[in-house]
Amino acid sequence: MHDDAPAPQCVICPRQLLDHEAGRFICTPCEYRIDRDLRAIAGPSGLYARLCLRITPGRGGDGPVVTRSAGHPMPCNEAVLSLTANGGIVSTLETWVEDWATYGLGVHGPGGRLQHRLDQAVATLRRNLGRAAYRHPALDEFGREIGQVVRQAEAIITGEKKPRVIPVQCPCGTITGVTLNTDGFTCRGCGTERGHSEALRLTPVRNAA
């Protein structure tokens, strides 16, 4: 009877966990992807540091520059400011550090400048990610938030426009937002996995019966 039990799945992909991944919440590839995203955020040449160079116009050379406006010789890029100030990326990471600490996964580091706090938070999360794969049940939410931070930062730095989200309806009735770049998704309602082409073939909500 035990042989008929469904194999445990990664809470992110969801891919069936292999024998050597027994007891984990996430698969090894998802762990590597999260670690890669964390590494991309931190450091003197990381996404956060590059965003900080774009708070005021005329700084940084790898993306759009905010234009001057009458009466405001040095306007701030509010989108960048919201991500780089307290309450932005640093606070997001530190909140997760505090949450992980309740699972015995590291402790909240000392204060200091925002870049230092961010680097400390990323170092703590990366150092404990392997253990979190076995202990923390909300790694899907964590991975989603970290991935969103990376995408937001990269879009601002490169000037890429956010892809248009199209609401589509699964045959079970559940509505999900997809974009032309969607790799695929798992329906929250019925659990059906759909690839890129299948997702784009679903009925847009505005045309759904």
C-alpha positions as CSV (number, residue, x, y, z in Angstrom):
1,M,0.0,0.0,0.0
2,H,2.9,2.3,0.7
3,D,4.0,1.9,-2.9
4,D,0.8,3.5,-4.1
5,A,1.3,6.7,-2.0
6,P,2.1,9.7,-4.2
7,A,5.7,10.7,-4.3
8,P,6.5,14.0,-2.3
9,Q,6.8,17.0,-4.5
10,C,8.8,20.2,-4.3
11,V,6.6,23.0,-3.0
12,I,7.9,25.4,-5.7
13,C,8.1,23.6,-9.1
14,P,6.3,21.2,-8.1
15,R,8.7,18.4,-9.2
16,Q,8.7,15.0,-7.6
17,L,11.5,14.8,-5.1
18,L,14.2,12.2,-5.8
19,D,15.3,9.6,-3.3
20,H,18.3,11.7,-2.2
21,E,16.0,14.6,-1.6
22,A,13.8,12.8,0.8
23,G,12.6,15.0,3.7
24,R,13.1,18.2,1.8
25,F,10.4,20.9,1.0
26,I,12.2,21.9,-2.2
27,C,14.2,20.2,-4.8
28,T,17.9,20.8,-5.4
29,P,17.4,22.8,-8.6
30,C,15.1,25.2,-6.8
31,E,17.5,25.6,-4.0
32,Y,20.3,26.5,-6.5
33,R,18.0,29.0,-8.2
34,I,17.1,30.7,-4.9
35,D,20.8,30.8,-4.0
36,R,21.6,32.4,-7.4
37,D,19.0,35.1,-6.9
38,L,20.3,35.9,-3.4
39,R,23.9,36.2,-4.8
40,A,22.7,38.5,-7.5
41,I,21.2,40.9,-5.0
42,A,24.2,41.4,-2.7
43,G,27.7,42.8,-2.9
44,P,29.2,46.0,-4.3
45,S,28.3,45.1,-7.9
46,G,25.0,43.4,-7.0
47,L,21.5,44.5,-8.0
48,Y,20.9,46.5,-4.8
49,A,24.1,48.5,-5.1
50,R,23.3,49.2,-8.8
51,L,19.8,50.3,-7.9
52,C,21.2,52.8,-5.4
53,L,23.2,54.4,-8.2
54,R,19.9,55.2,-9.9
55,I,18.1,57.0,-7.1
56,T,19.1,60.4,-8.6
57,P,19.4,61.2,-12.4
58,G,22.7,61.1,-14.2
59,R,24.2,58.3,-12.1
60,G,25.0,54.8,-13.3
61,G,25.5,53.9,-16.9
62,D,23.5,50.7,-17.5
63,G,19.9,51.9,-17.7
64,P,17.4,54.7,-18.0
65,V,18.0,58.0,-16.4
66,V,15.3,60.1,-14.8
67,T,14.8,63.3,-16.7
68,R,14.8,66.7,-15.0
69,S,11.6,68.5,-14.5
70,A,10.9,72.2,-14.0
71,G,11.5,73.3,-10.4
72,H,13.1,70.0,-9.5
73,P,16.7,70.0,-10.7
74,M,17.5,66.6,-9.1
75,P,14.3,64.5,-8.9
76,C,14.4,61.1,-7.3
77,N,13.4,57.9,-9.0
78,E,10.6,57.0,-6.6
79,A,10.4,53.4,-7.8
80,V,14.1,52.9,-7.0
81,L,13.8,54.8,-3.7
82,S,11.0,52.5,-2.5
83,L,13.1,49.5,-3.2
84,T,16.4,50.7,-1.7
85,A,15.1,52.6,1.4
86,N,14.0,51.1,4.7
87,G,10.9,49.1,4.1
88,G,12.2,47.9,0.7
89,I,14.5,45.1,-0.3
90,V,16.6,45.3,2.9
91,S,13.5,45.0,5.1
92,T,12.1,42.1,3.1
93,L,15.3,40.2,3.5
94,E,15.6,41.0,7.2
95,T,12.0,39.9,7.8
96,W,12.8,36.5,6.4
97,V,16.0,36.3,8.5
98,E,13.9,36.9,11.6
99,D,11.3,34.3,10.4
100,W,14.0,31.7,9.8
101,A,15.5,32.4,13.2
102,T,12.3,30.9,14.7
103,Y,13.2,27.6,13.0
104,G,16.8,27.7,14.3
105,L,18.1,29.0,11.0
106,G,20.5,31.8,11.8
107,V,20.1,35.0,13.8
108,H,19.3,38.6,12.9
109,G,22.6,40.5,12.4
110,P,23.7,43.9,13.7
111,G,22.6,47.2,12.2
112,G,24.6,49.6,10.1
113,R,24.3,51.0,6.7
114,L,21.6,49.6,4.4
115,Q,24.1,47.9,2.1
116,H,25.8,46.3,5.1
117,R,22.5,45.1,6.5
118,L,21.5,43.7,3.1
119,D,24.8,41.8,2.7
120,Q,24.5,40.4,6.2
121,A,20.9,39.2,5.6
122,V,21.8,37.6,2.3
123,A,24.8,35.9,3.8
124,T,22.7,34.5,6.7
125,L,20.0,33.3,4.3
126,R,22.5,31.6,1.9
127,R,24.3,30.0,4.8
128,N,21.1,28.4,6.1
129,L,19.3,27.7,2.8
130,G,20.4,24.1,2.7
131,R,19.0,23.4,6.2
132,A,15.9,25.5,5.4
133,A,15.2,23.1,2.5
134,Y,14.4,20.5,5.2
135,R,12.8,22.8,7.9
136,H,10.9,25.7,6.5
137,P,7.5,24.9,5.0
138,A,7.1,28.4,3.4
139,L,10.1,28.2,1.0
140,D,7.7,28.6,-1.9
141,E,6.7,32.1,-0.7
142,F,10.3,32.9,0.1
143,G,11.5,31.9,-3.3
144,R,8.7,33.8,-5.0
145,E,9.5,37.0,-3.1
146,I,13.3,36.8,-3.8
147,G,12.6,36.1,-7.5
148,Q,10.3,39.1,-7.6
149,V,13.0,41.3,-6.1
150,V,15.5,40.2,-8.7
151,R,13.0,40.8,-11.6
152,Q,12.0,44.2,-10.3
153,A,15.6,45.3,-9.9
154,E,16.7,44.0,-13.3
155,A,13.7,45.6,-15.0
156,I,14.6,49.0,-13.6
157,I,18.3,48.7,-14.3
158,T,17.8,47.6,-17.9
159,G,14.7,49.7,-18.6
160,E,12.7,46.6,-19.4
161,K,8.9,47.1,-19.3
162,K,6.9,44.9,-17.1
163,P,5.1,42.2,-19.2
164,R,1.4,42.5,-19.5
165,V,-0.5,40.0,-17.3
166,I,-3.4,38.2,-19.0
167,P,-6.0,36.6,-16.7
168,V,-7.0,33.2,-18.0
169,Q,-9.5,30.6,-16.8
170,C,-8.7,27.0,-16.1
171,P,-11.5,24.5,-17.0
172,C,-12.0,24.0,-13.3
173,G,-13.0,27.7,-13.0
174,T,-9.8,29.0,-11.3
175,I,-8.5,32.3,-12.7
176,T,-4.7,32.7,-13.1
177,G,-2.6,35.6,-14.4
178,V,-0.1,34.6,-17.1
179,T,2.3,36.6,-19.4
180,L,3.8,35.8,-22.8
181,N,6.9,34.8,-21.0
182,T,5.2,32.4,-18.6
183,D,7.1,29.1,-18.4
184,G,4.0,27.4,-17.1
185,F,2.0,27.0,-13.8
186,T,0.2,24.7,-11.6
187,C,-3.5,25.5,-11.1
188,R,-4.3,26.4,-7.5
189,G,-7.8,25.0,-7.9
190,C,-7.4,21.5,-9.5
191,G,-3.6,21.0,-9.3
192,T,-3.2,20.5,-13.1
193,E,0.3,21.4,-14.4
194,R,0.4,23.3,-17.7
195,G,3.3,24.3,-19.8
196,H,3.9,27.5,-21.7
197,S,1.8,26.6,-24.8
198,E,-1.0,25.1,-22.7
199,A,-1.1,28.2,-20.5
200,L,-1.5,30.5,-23.4
201,R,-4.2,28.4,-24.9
202,L,-6.5,28.8,-21.9
203,T,-9.5,31.1,-22.3
204,P,-8.9,34.8,-21.4
205,V,-11.3,35.8,-18.6
206,R,-12.9,38.5,-20.7
207,N,-14.0,35.9,-23.2
208,A,-14.9,33.2,-20.7
209,A,-18.4,32.0,-20.5
